[in-house]
Amino acid sequence: MNFLCGLAIAILGLVTVSAASAQTEAPQAAVTTSYDAWIVRCLRQPVEPGSARSLCEMAQIVLDRNRQMVAQVVLVQRRGTEDWQLVAQIPVNVSVTTVVQLNVEGIDPIQLPLQRCVGNSCIAELNLDESTMGRLRQASATSPASIEYVLGNGGDMKMPFSLQGFTVAFNALSTQ
């Protein structure tokens, strides 16, 4: 499953410039930097001839025992704002009435409504308020964390992920 490609398209759809400028020049190669369990990905995107801006996101890819990607948690700044959006990408075997929940020990669960399923993945998104962002940044890197949702057959799915490197990656992302 190529979740990464699908999510990159979904996230860049949130922050890309107009289709006209995107058609005039091809985007540059992406630059990826690792911060423990998190990565920051940036893509130089043409804005107008001769100028470009960086479109960046931070993400953690959740792997199964076979090292295959089964989910992804992404944080991206909404275009033209100071607001942040949290995106969870999960496999399609999900109940359509589910709310994807990120649980981090020590903070209230973060509920991301399911938005759409395209190809081989489903996307859940939530615009984060400053209070929630602050709690995520201050959570311990060793705090247990998980993505939880209901499967299509009614069973529960719980996938662990890590906060190691979250704050450092967020600080790097904030300066892009």
C-alpha positions in Angstrom: 0.0 0.0 0.0 1.4 3.4 -0.9 -0.2 5.5 1.9 2.7 8.0 1.7 1.9 9.0 -1.8 -1.8 9.4 -1.1 -1.2 11.4 2.0 1.3 13.7 0.3 -1.3 14.4 -2.3 -4.0 15.0 0.3 -1.8 17.3 2.5 -0.4 19.2 -0.4 -4.0 19.7 -1.6 -4.5 21.7 1.7 -1.6 23.9 1.2 -0.8 24.2 -2.5 -0.9 27.3 -4.5 -3.3 27.9 -7.3 -3.6 25.3 -10.1 -2.4 27.9 -12.6 0.9 28.5 -10.9 1.4 24.8 -10.2 1.0 24.1 -13.9 3.6 26.6 -15.0 6.6 25.2 -13.1 7.2 21.7 -11.7 7.9 21.5 -7.9 11.4 20.9 -6.6 12.4 17.6 -4.8 11.2 17.2 -1.3 13.7 17.6 1.6 13.1 15.3 4.6 14.7 15.7 8.0 14.3 13.1 10.9 13.7 14.0 14.5 13.7 10.7 16.4 10.3 9.1 15.5 9.1 12.2 13.5 10.1 13.6 10.1 9.7 17.1 8.7 9.1 17.1 4.9 9.3 20.2 2.8 8.7 20.8 -0.8 9.6 24.0 -2.7 6.5 25.0 -4.6 6.6 27.7 -7.3 4.4 30.7 -6.5 5.0 32.8 -9.5 7.8 32.7 -12.1 11.1 33.2 -10.3 9.8 32.7 -6.7 8.8 29.8 -4.6 7.8 28.9 -1.0 8.3 25.9 1.1 5.3 23.7 1.9 6.1 21.7 5.0 4.6 19.1 7.2 5.7 16.8 10.1 4.7 13.2 10.2 5.2 9.9 11.8 4.7 6.7 9.8 3.3 3.8 11.8 4.7 0.4 10.6 3.4 -3.1 11.2 5.6 -6.1 12.2 6.6 -6.5 8.6 7.7 -2.9 8.4 4.8 -2.0 6.1 3.2 1.4 6.6 -0.3 1.0 8.2 -1.0 4.5 9.3 0.4 8.0 9.4 0.0 11.0 11.7 0.7 14.4 10.1 0.7 17.9 11.4 0.5 20.7 8.8 0.0 24.4 9.1 -3.1 25.6 7.2 -2.3 27.8 4.2 -2.3 31.5 5.0 -3.0 31.1 8.7 -1.3 30.4 12.0 -3.7 27.4 12.5 -2.5 23.8 12.6 -4.3 20.7 11.3 -3.8 17.2 12.6 -4.3 14.5 10.0 -4.5 10.7 10.6 -4.3 8.4 7.6 -5.5 4.9 8.2 -6.4 1.8 6.1 -9.9 1.6 4.5 -11.2 -1.2 6.7 -12.8 1.3 9.0 -16.4 1.8 10.2 -17.8 4.8 8.3 -19.3 6.1 11.6 -15.9 6.0 13.4 -14.0 8.9 14.9 -10.3 8.4 14.9 -8.9 9.0 18.3 -5.3 9.9 19.3 -4.6 9.0 22.8 -1.6 10.3 24.6 -1.1 9.6 28.3 -1.6 12.7 30.4 -3.8 14.6 27.9 -7.4 14.4 26.9 -8.1 12.2 23.8 -8.0 14.1 20.5 -10.9 13.1 18.3 -10.4 13.4 14.5 -13.6 13.0 12.4 -13.3 10.7 9.4 -13.4 12.9 6.3 -12.9 10.7 3.3 -11.6 7.4 1.9 -9.7 7.5 -1.3 -7.9 4.6 -2.9 -6.4 2.4 -0.1 -6.6 4.9 2.8 -9.0 7.0 4.8 -8.3 10.5 6.1 -9.4 11.9 9.5 -8.7 15.6 10.2 -9.0 18.1 13.0 -8.1 21.8 13.2 -6.1 22.1 16.4 -6.6 25.0 18.9 -3.6 26.5 20.7 -4.5 24.7 23.9 -4.4 21.2 22.2 -1.2 22.1 20.4 0.4 23.2 23.7 -0.6 19.9 25.4 0.9 17.9 22.6 4.2 19.9 22.7 4.4 19.5 26.4 3.6 15.8 26.5 6.4 13.6 27.6 8.4 12.0 24.7 8.0 8.7 26.6 4.3 8.9 27.1 2.3 6.0 25.6 0.4 7.2 22.6 -2.0 5.4 20.2 -4.3 5.8 17.2 -7.6 4.1 17.9 -10.7 3.5 15.7 -13.4 1.0 15.0 -12.8 -1.5 12.1 -15.5 -2.2 9.5 -16.3 -5.5 11.2 -16.9 -3.7 14.5 -13.6 -4.7 16.1 -11.4 -2.2 17.8 -8.0 -1.1 16.4 -5.3 0.4 18.5 -1.9 1.3 16.9 0.9 2.7 19.0 2.9 5.7 17.9 5.7 7.7 19.6 6.1 11.3 20.7 9.8 11.0 20.7 11.1 14.0 18.7 7.6 15.6 18.4 8.6 18.9 20.1 11.9 19.2 18.2 10.2 18.4 14.9 7.4 20.9 15.6 10.0 23.6 16.4 11.8 22.9 13.2 8.5 22.9 11.2 7.5 26.2 12.8 10.6 27.9 11.5 10.0 26.8 7.9 
